[in-house]
């Protein structure tokens, strides 16, 4: 999604970001913490409705990176190169 007309407002210890999508038409808001940019909430609305997501008990970093390792019973696949 490429944001259009981006507006950033600094709040107490959080930052709100608004982005609008021309097609499909909709508005996206996200609220992140000022320190660490941890996501606090997301909101998206368009002509079909409103979707809200809230995040709680966040910690910075990944305690156990092995949670991203597929289990041994998964078939072998090729890896994707990500930026």
Secondary structure, DSSP 4 states (H G I P E B T S, - for coil): ---EEEEEEE-SSEEEEEEEETTTTEEEEEEEETTT--EEEEEEEETTEEEEEE--S--SS-S-GGGGSPPTTSPP-------
